[in-house]
Structure formats: C-alpha cells, structure tokens
C-alpha cells in the first residue's frame, strides 16, 4: 500500500494543528492560573467549582448574619445595662 505525499502532508498538518491547539489550551491555563478555563474543558470540575462558589456565598451570608446578630446583642446588652444602672441609681 502506497502512502502519497498528499496523505503524508495532510497527516503532518493535522498533527501540527492538534499540537498547536493543545499548546494554546495549556497556555491559557497557565495565563489564567486555572486548570479549567472553559466549562467545556471539564464539566465535572466546572460543576464542582460552581458548587464551591455557592457554598462560599452561603458561608459569607452566615458570617454576615452572625456579625449582625452579635452587634444587635451588644446593643441590647448596652440598653439592659443602662436600665440596670438607672434602677440602681433610683434605689439610692
């Protein structure tokens, strides 16, 4: 079976194009500092990344709520202490 020069050329071009595509993909990953640049690169990893992002947002919301509750309790404690001081001074 003979392999023509056209076939060899086409195979070589196909191989070079594939290697160039792989090189560009790796270059994008290096430049962005991320393994998954596009969701189509790894759908499972993209899905996990979205899940992690949502979990971080939920955690941040809990943190904000905790801080707000702590501030409200501190304000209520201040009011209770003021009332207690007022009652103590009224007794004397």
Protein Blocks (a to p, Z undefined) as FASTA:
>chain_A
ZZdfklmmmmmmmmmmmmmmmmmmmmmmmmnopablbfklommlmmmmmmmmmmmmmmmm
mmmmmmmmmmmmmmmmmmmmmmmmmmmmmmZZ
